[in-house]
């Protein structure tokens, strides 16, 4: 029996119910804790392989710190390099917001969860400024709360592995 990403996330307890304030500032009656769920190597492998099989890209990237394990996992599954996007430019050592070579490359930007798309929009803009072509923004889960429309306005496809509707429907 093949298990879906939505089923795996639900069985790993990645969805919790209560009263939560999200990164976007919105309140929610549920929380998707993908970061904790992917500390399980089997789930991280499953998600990484799903991303690697679903997309064609030269480099996979993730915004620090939450999406970095996903980027590394997809890099290992696809045998393609990865890049890290810092939240801000550091003032010491080697400067720059992007760690890794993305210039002239087709880059898949992975994310754990999208709500409004803020963090991933930042990452996509940084990648474009660095000379990359963003093939898609690929969250593990889309909360279906406006991110798709936000990315469409930027001319970028949002292509999640699963959605909150799929998880809630199980």
N, C-alpha and C positions, 0 to 999 in steps of 0.2 A: 504494500500500500504506500503510495506516494503522499507525503504530507506537504501541505502548502506553507508558504512563509507565514500567512495569517494564522494558520493552525499552530505552527511552531511557536510563534510569538505568544499566542494565547496560552498554550500549555506551559510556557516558561514564565508565566505571570507578568508579562510585559505591560499589561493594562491593569491599572488600579483605579478604584472608584473612591470618590471623596470630594473635597473642595480644594481646588488647586489654582494657583496663579501661574500662568505660562510665561515663557520668555517674552512673548509679544505683549504681555500685560493683561491679556484677556483671562477671565475666570473660566474654569472648566470643571465639570463633574467627573471627569476621568483624566488620567495621566498615562502617557505612553513612555515607559522607562526602557527604551531600546539600549541605552548605554549600559545598564546593568545586565540586561538580557544577553548582550553579545560578549559578556565576560565568559560565557559558556562557549568553549572552543567549537563544539559541534554546531551550535546555532550560528556562530560567526562564520564558520566554514560554509554552511548551507546558504547564508545570505550572500557571502562573497562569490560563491560559485554562480548563484542566480544572477548577480550583477554581471559577472564576467561572460556568461552565456547570452545575456539579453542585449548587450551593447557592443558596438564596434568603436574602439578608441585607441589612441596611442599612449595616453597617460591617464591615470586616475588621480583625482585630487579630493582633499577634504579640508574643511575649515577646522583649525585647532579649537578646542581639543577634542570635542565630541566625535567628529567624523574621521579622525586620524586612524583609529583601529579599523574602521570600515575600509578606508583607502589602502591600508597595509594589507588587509585580508583580500581585497579585490586584486591588488598588485600580485600577491602570491598565487591566487587562483588563475589569473590571466597571464602571468609571467610578463607583465608590463610594468614600467616604472610608475612610481607614485610621487605626488607633490603635496606639500603641506602649505596651507594658506594661514598666515598668522593673523590674529585679530587686529594687530597694529604693528607698525614697523618698529623694530627694536633700535636702540640708540647706541649699541655697542657691538663689537665683533663685525661680522659680515651683515651689512644692512640688507634691506629688502623685505617684502611682505610674503613672497613666494619662495619656498624651499623646494628646489627641484627644477628641472628644465621643462618649461611649457611653451616656450616661444616657437610659433609655427606648428604646434602640435594640436591634434584633436583630443580634447580633454573631457572626460566624464567626471562631473562633480557629484560626489556621493554625500548623503546627509542622513542622519538618523530619522528625524521627523520634520515635516514642514507643516506650518500653520499658516502664518502670513507670508512666509518665505524670506524674512529679513536676513538671517544669517547666510543662507544660500545665495540670495541676491547679491549680498556683499561679495561672496566668494566668486560668483560668476563675473561680476564687474572687475574684480582684481585680476582674474584670469584673462579677460579680454584686454585689459590695460597692459598685461605682460606679453601680449601677442599670441594668445591661445585662441582656438576656436572651441567654444563650449558645445559639445555634441548634445548634451542633455544634463539637466539636474535630476538626480535619481535618489530620492529619499527611500528609506526602507518603508516608511509609512507616511502617507499624506493624510492630514486631518480633515481635508476637504473644507478648509476655512479661508479660501482666498488666494492661496499660493499659486494655483494653476493660472488664474487670471493675472496675477502680478508678473509671472514669468512670460506669459503670452504678450503682455505689453512690452517686454524687453526682447521679444523675438526668440525666446528660449523655450524648448520643450521641457515640461515637468513630467517625468515618467517614473512613478513610484513602483516598487515591487508589490505593494498592497496598499489598501486604503482603510480608514477607520470603519467605513461601511462594511467592508468584507470581514473585518475582525469582529465587529459587533453582531454581524449576521450569523456567526458560528454558534 
